[in-house]
Amino acid sequence: MPKFYARRRLSILAALTGLIASVGLFNGPTASAALPTPVSAATARTYLASLTVATESRTGYDRDLFPTWITISGTCNTREYILKRDGTNVVTNSACTATSGSWYSPYDGATWTAASDLDIDHLVPLAEAWDSGASAWTTSERQGFANDVTRPQLLAVTDNVNQSKGDQDPSTWVPSRSAYVCTYVRAWVQVKYYYDLSVDSAEKSALTSYLAGC
């Protein structure tokens, strides 16, 4: 079992973030909501210092080992839930499919009015999670990670931007919109910390540099 189940060292801010997100889960997301606010830069720096630095291995990785998408609320699966959470004036049908709305992609600053133009990004990619510890998890635990709507891990973004990011970590990719980089790296560290995932040396160096400027 991953160590993250025994970890309860989240800051007060992180705990409140989880509580707010949990309330949203039971009541349904609001159209104007967005990524759960990540921990502060200072907390992220503390978290980063505690993460294990290790060489990553992708041996045995298969995306199907991280089941997506699952039912989150009512008829809404994870993708539909995040689209509703991150959009404005989102209208859905009885199957929870978004039929209209507006979405702002914080990675590149683009606005879209068709849900088909958006991907749901795993901020810490599934392959990256596998490389840094998730290979030892059960399928159920990997499913929880892949569909985590409580941590700042899932975000609706421009589809081709998400595809360009792929499975890269912050040593080779951060959002092109510089105003969002601090939010991105704080969220990255929070997710890695919560799930007790390691970082490689280049990743830690990049995160340290970005956080120093936050």
Summary of the structure (lengths in Angstrom):
residues: 214
radius of gyration: 16.4
end to end distance: 33.8
largest distance: 47.4
contacts: 673
relative contact order: 0.20
helix: 45%
strand: 16%
